[in-house]
Amino acid sequence: MLDFHIDGNGHVGYGLHEEGFAYCWSGARANVGITRGRYCFACKVVSAQTVNMQDTAPEQQHICRLGISRGDNAVGNLGESRQSFGYGGTGKFSNCGRFLDFGDKFGVGDTIVCCVDLDLESRPLASIGFSKNGKWLGAATQFDAARLGVVDSPPGNLQWTSALFPHVLLKNVVVQMQFSVKDGLVPEDGFKPWASAMEDGNIVMGPSFSEPRDCEVIMMVGLPASGKTTWAEKWVKDHPEKRYVLLGTNSILDQMKVGALLGSML
């Protein structure tokens, strides 16, 4: 997302939080995905950003959601699509937009480890589970990795659409990601650090960033309700290799969701 900052050698992330941005979710996906094996990564909620949201319940002002998603899933939809799974600080686990009670609530100072099992012996079923501050919370769900297009299926023209990547979605918090022991990760029993997948040859690299000279901007001009957004959404869908970021009123409203519900205008 354009309103998301990455610092700390690529391991610290946070979104804009000034004024209206405080109401918006913002997130990012890692650039190393897996297609097999049992690996884990961690997310530590480092701090809360100062915001003025008197019209919003305190528990909805500073939230972290982490999990995994397929490489072509929209960054802003973690846990709200079939290809993504997320565990949030409100104690909810979500997939396909269904939010269910899971584990404990978490916030500043807590470290959550996300464990993904794509082991050959378990195929086609896979699972995702979490721990909080060293306490195992259990497997959140099992899913059919083959139906998700991640295992036992030939990669498409864009290989990163056939792998699962670490993913965070934040609202007014700063997080630090841990992918290796060197980063501070304490792996759960039976799971290797995410970075080990590179040595094991079980990775798919995400799309690389374009050079500024290769970037492309398309600006829509027309009367209200004339079909600009509809055309743009179809163009983005038909050209995934371009990795367009669609900017407009609809996308801003979408970032203001509370759970799976759209937020209200400021």
C-alpha positions in Angstrom: 0.0 0.0 0.0 1.2 3.5 -0.7 0.5 4.7 2.8 2.7 2.0 4.4 6.3 2.6 5.5 9.0 -0.1 5.9 12.1 0.7 7.9 14.6 -1.2 10.0 16.3 -3.1 7.2 12.9 -4.2 5.9 11.6 -5.6 9.2 9.8 -2.7 10.8 6.4 -1.6 9.4 3.7 1.0 10.1 1.1 3.0 8.2 0.3 6.7 8.1 -1.8 7.7 11.1 -2.2 11.5 10.9 -5.8 12.9 10.8 -8.0 10.7 8.5 -5.3 8.1 8.0 -6.0 7.0 11.6 -9.2 5.3 10.4 -7.5 3.4 7.6 -6.0 -0.1 7.6 -2.6 -0.3 5.9 -0.5 -3.3 5.3 2.2 -5.2 3.4 3.2 -8.7 2.3 6.7 -10.2 2.5 8.6 -11.0 -0.6 9.4 -14.7 0.2 6.6 -17.2 -0.1 6.5 -21.0 0.4 4.9 -23.9 -1.5 5.8 -26.7 0.8 7.3 -27.5 4.3 6.6 -26.3 7.8 7.8 -22.8 8.6 7.0 -19.9 10.9 7.6 -16.2 11.3 6.8 -13.7 14.1 5.3 -10.3 14.5 6.1 -8.1 17.5 3.8 -5.2 18.2 6.3 -2.5 19.1 4.2 0.6 19.8 0.9 2.4 19.3 0.8 5.5 17.3 -0.9 8.6 18.8 -4.3 9.2 17.2 -7.4 11.4 17.9 -10.3 9.0 17.4 -12.9 10.0 20.0 -15.7 8.5 17.9 -14.1 5.1 17.9 -14.0 2.5 20.6 -10.5 2.2 22.2 -10.2 -1.5 21.2 -10.7 -0.5 17.5 -8.0 2.2 17.5 -4.8 0.2 17.5 -5.0 -3.2 15.9 -2.6 -5.7 14.3 -3.7 -8.5 12.1 -1.1 -11.0 10.8 -1.2 -14.2 8.8 -0.6 -15.4 5.2 -2.0 -14.8 1.8 -1.5 -15.9 -1.8 0.8 -13.6 -3.7 -2.0 -12.2 -5.9 -4.4 -11.4 -3.0 -5.2 -7.8 -2.4 -3.0 -6.4 0.4 -5.9 -4.8 2.1 -8.0 -8.0 2.3 -6.0 -10.1 4.8 -8.5 -12.6 6.2 -11.3 -11.4 4.1 -10.7 -13.5 0.9 -10.5 -17.2 0.3 -6.8 -16.9 -0.4 -5.8 -15.3 2.9 -5.9 -16.1 6.7 -5.5 -13.6 9.5 -5.4 -13.5 13.3 -6.1 -10.1 14.8 -5.4 -8.3 18.1 -9.2 -8.4 19.0 -8.9 -12.2 19.4 -10.5 -13.0 16.0 -9.3 -15.4 13.3 -10.7 -14.7 9.8 -10.9 -16.2 6.3 -13.3 -15.4 3.5 -14.6 -12.5 5.6 -15.7 -14.7 8.5 -14.4 -13.6 11.9 -14.4 -16.2 14.6 -13.2 -16.1 18.2 -9.7 -17.6 18.5 -6.8 -17.4 21.0 -6.3 -14.3 23.1 -6.4 -10.6 22.4 -3.0 -9.1 21.9 -1.4 -5.6 21.5 1.7 -3.6 22.3 4.6 -5.7 23.7 3.2 -9.0 22.5 4.9 -11.3 20.0 2.8 -13.5 17.8 4.3 -16.5 15.9 2.5 -17.7 12.8 3.1 -21.3 11.9 2.2 -22.7 8.4 2.1 -26.4 7.7 2.4 -27.3 4.0 4.2 -30.6 4.7 4.1 -33.3 2.0 2.7 -35.8 4.4 -0.3 -33.6 5.1 -1.3 -32.8 1.5 -3.6 -31.7 0.2 -4.6 -30.4 3.7 -2.6 -27.6 5.2 -3.0 -25.7 8.4 -2.1 -22.4 10.1 -1.6 -21.9 13.8 -0.3 -19.2 16.2 1.4 -18.7 19.5 1.4 -15.7 21.8 4.5 -14.8 23.8 5.6 -18.4 23.7 2.2 -19.9 24.5 0.8 -22.2 21.8 -2.7 -21.2 20.9 -3.3 -24.1 18.6 -4.2 -24.5 14.9 -6.7 -21.9 13.8 -7.9 -23.9 10.7 -7.1 -26.5 8.1 -7.5 -25.7 4.4 -7.1 -27.4 1.1 -3.9 -26.0 -0.3 -4.5 -27.6 -3.7 -7.8 -25.8 -4.1 -6.0 -22.6 -3.1 -3.6 -23.2 -6.1 -0.6 -23.4 -3.8 0.5 -27.1 -4.0 0.1 -29.9 -6.5 -0.7 -27.4 -9.3 1.6 -26.0 -12.0 2.6 -22.4 -11.4 1.1 -19.9 -13.7 2.9 -17.2 -15.7 3.3 -15.3 -12.4 4.9 -17.8 -10.0 4.1 -15.7 -7.0 0.4 -16.4 -7.5 1.1 -20.0 -6.4 2.7 -19.4 -3.0 1.7 -18.3 0.5 3.5 -15.2 1.9 3.6 -13.6 5.4 1.2 -10.7 5.6 0.4 -7.9 8.1 -2.5 -5.4 8.1 -2.3 -2.6 10.7 -4.2 0.2 12.2 -2.1 2.7 14.1 0.6 0.4 15.4 4.2 -0.2 14.7 5.4 -3.8 14.2 8.7 -5.6 13.9 8.8 -8.8 11.8 11.0 -11.8 12.6 11.8 -14.3 9.9 15.0 -15.9 11.3 16.6 -16.6 14.7 18.9 -13.7 14.0 15.9 -11.4 13.8 14.8 -12.7 17.3 12.4 -15.4 16.1 11.9 -18.3 18.6 10.5 -21.0 16.3 7.7 -23.3 17.5 8.5 -27.0 17.9 8.3 -28.7 14.5 8.6 -25.5 12.5 11.6 -24.0 10.9 12.2 -20.2 10.6 10.7 -18.8 7.5 14.1 -17.8 6.2 15.2 -21.5 6.2 12.8 -22.1 3.3 15.3 -20.4 1.1 18.0 -22.9 2.0 15.5 -25.8 1.6 14.5 -24.6 -1.9 10.9 -24.3 -1.0 10.4 -20.7 -1.9 8.8 -18.5 -4.5 10.1 -14.9 -4.7 7.5 -12.2 -4.8 7.4 -9.6 -7.6 10.3 -7.3 -7.8 9.9 -3.5 -7.6 10.0 -1.7 -10.9 12.4 1.0 -11.7 10.8 4.4 -11.5 11.2 4.9 -15.2 9.2 1.7 -15.8 6.2 2.7 -13.7 2.9 3.7 -15.2 0.2 6.0 -14.2 -3.3 6.0 -15.7 -5.7 8.8 -14.7 -9.4 8.5 -15.3 -11.4 11.6 -16.3 -15.1 11.7 -16.6 -18.5 12.6 -15.1 -19.6 10.9 -11.8 -21.1 7.5 -12.2 -19.9 7.3 -15.8 -18.0 4.0 -15.3 -14.5 5.1 -14.5 -14.1 2.9 -11.4 -15.7 -0.1 -13.1 -13.3 0.2 -16.1 -10.3 0.7 -13.8 -11.1 -2.3 -11.6 -11.4 -4.5 -14.7 -8.1 -3.1 -16.1 -6.3 -3.9 -12.8 -7.7 -7.4 -12.7 -6.8 -8.1 -16.3 -3.2 -6.9 -15.9 -1.9 -8.5 -12.6 1.7 -8.3 -13.8 1.5 -4.5 -13.7 0.7 -4.6 -9.9 -1.4 -1.4 -10.2 -2.5 0.4 -7.0 -6.1 1.7 -7.6 -6.6 5.1 -5.9 -10.1 6.5 -5.4 -13.0 7.1 -3.0 -13.9 3.4 -3.0 -10.4 2.3 -2.0 -10.3 4.8 0.8 -13.7 3.6 2.2 -12.5 0.0 1.9 -9.4 0.8 4.1 -11.8 2.1 6.7 -13.4 -1.2 7.4 -14.2 -2.3 10.9 -13.9 -6.1 10.8 -15.6 -6.9 7.5 -17.9 -3.9 7.6 -17.3 -0.6 5.9 -16.6 2.3 8.1 -18.4 5.6 7.8 -17.1 8.7 6.2 -15.2 11.2 8.3 
